[in-house]
Amino acid sequence: MTESPRQPKNPPDASAADPREHAIEPLPARSPERSIVLVGLMGAGKTTVGRRIAQKLGLPFIDADHEIEAAAGESIPEIFERRGEATFREGERRVIARLLEDGPQVLATGGGAFMDPTTRANIAARGVSIWLRADLDVLMRRVSRRNNRPLLKQGDPRATMERLINERYPVYAAADITIESLEGPHEIVVDEVIAQLNAWRDAPATETEAQKSQEPIK
């Protein structure tokens, strides 16, 4: 089944000052209504893999970065250049919160999204987080094919990427599922994601997950 693009019910405002319009009510810990949320660094394959997962599962695929650009009327590099990273992160937080209320879907997030505590809590409430983990050499080969990465445009890109790995990988490790994103056919990663997702859904919820599914985000 081909993906069926879908827009959020209420178009998000990426420039709004308030990072949250309202608290997200959590879903049961193993609910099939939870969105599949891909996290990881730029170049991890979230968009490519996410589209294929969505196609196989018959779910809509949503790219959070594209939704942020649509809401702001600017590209992400333009937002960084004109208004700074803090403004971008504020809009990102709000957009992802809105999208998570419109699941189930496969949602690809930007590399910094999962670093935000509010966004992590929202994903825990409404999604299944899947970290696509890749090593430095794989990431550098992939990001070198495109020139739209604001965080890599200043200084040594490899040193920047290595710093981001050191900063972000310990946080990404909190994701529900970790998948190695290796070089090779994307279908291998897609099949591994679906297999791990099915195993995760069949497993009983942990005490922490059960608690999160009963508490609204403050």
Disulfide bonds with the S-S distance in Angstrom:
none
